[in-house]
């Protein structure tokens, strides 16, 4: 059964109406239209959290993974943290973020709905070890990194998470393509020796690093990934057939004139 109705119900009950999953074409070509913010009765609050489609991707990971301990770096209003708690109800989750109102909200939602979440106000990487030591039992099995969107920051976050993670931990990074963080991803892969999948078919261009996962999960990840050469050729074809080059047409019409 999908977690989506329960996830929406939790936020609606807190007076926050999720705004998520919209097409950029329906929102004046706004790049962040697919991602999640909230209407609180007065205005729009929150930063661009995982999109509806990305939450749908995330929830099906429960068919392949059974984490006991989860770390979230970048909690904001708790949208992804709560989604993980609903997806993996047996797991303990610790989420860190310096945004204290979001931490308070997440902890309240966890208490109200009996979710195994401990949200902690703090900065990565300093807060990772003490938060995990206090709230988790053993090494971390799954990490979501969705904090500062720079190549340097995702390397710092990843290295901090590795210090508390097990060998078979799975790392999910948000916004890798949209925020041009592929260099940081490659650096993380090189230093760790983990396998990588760039999820080019997700709205933010998420990425996954992992050691050993079931073959069925690899097949699932492949559904959200592309052969980069084929994708580049496809984009070229789209550009040639769908983008009208009015200036080029004008120049062509002038050839041989005068």
Steps between C-alpha positions, in 0.01 A plus 500: 500500500632845411610743773375805308155549661646462849790736422259767376265441794784556749589839352140607444429424866780741593349778288748457217356427155763324283567663164689246295527309174408778257624510143739784418288564189199566723695745717655745252806277441601532868770239564391433858134431418527121558647538848326526836406813689201571726213748532455587869182707464687825449766428241747250357758357739782250469779432256487275195477153656468166321236512230189284499660280233820465705301399809331236284846379392617498861210301642560206265852457638328312787456211256880458495641650821432441870704768682505506879666841537453798268680835491355810333734794438280799414159472665333837422128449583542123534320397180762244394567389857133425562476324163793277599335422835181392320698301243716322758283492817734264687806719449629763740565833329716793606478824298734796542455857383581847641143623430346476846132565405520204262659287769221588744234426238653164409523389862139605561379308195700197615344515847148559371516212252727259690783510249853385591664835426741711704569836335805684631604862448858500379743532214658229290746344552546604864156387617499163323690283748339627822149491353540144370662382823210637704205396284597196289588140581809403302631611164299691242349300212350781289592867459310781327716804425299811412670792670735765355504456122866535407758245390709576807205456738384163369855369534516626859156358579584165342832464683328587827226245437751228414646523849174369648389276212536130437678355197173433318340836572306655211542876442237704316588853385237755396545770230826368355422592139296816558763650728799381294645272768621215280864583579432456870321173429797373298736598780287310751499195277875514447586529869256225603517253212121472506281446196299797373179564312407847380120503497453721195128421481423662836406870501807614695743247356556303820787254539568184699826355633502142626716194555291184471128507424266234360492454123132595510592838646760556227229435243274749684772768502562444131139598434589851626840523329621552144791400283668840482597472132147402399355778714731757340398382152132514598540858627670599174212351303248688715690825450509454124133406462327698773690828530427743220811689390342814356831680461653203320198484268539870421868457418425204275245703306762767432756265350571593141314831529684818402 
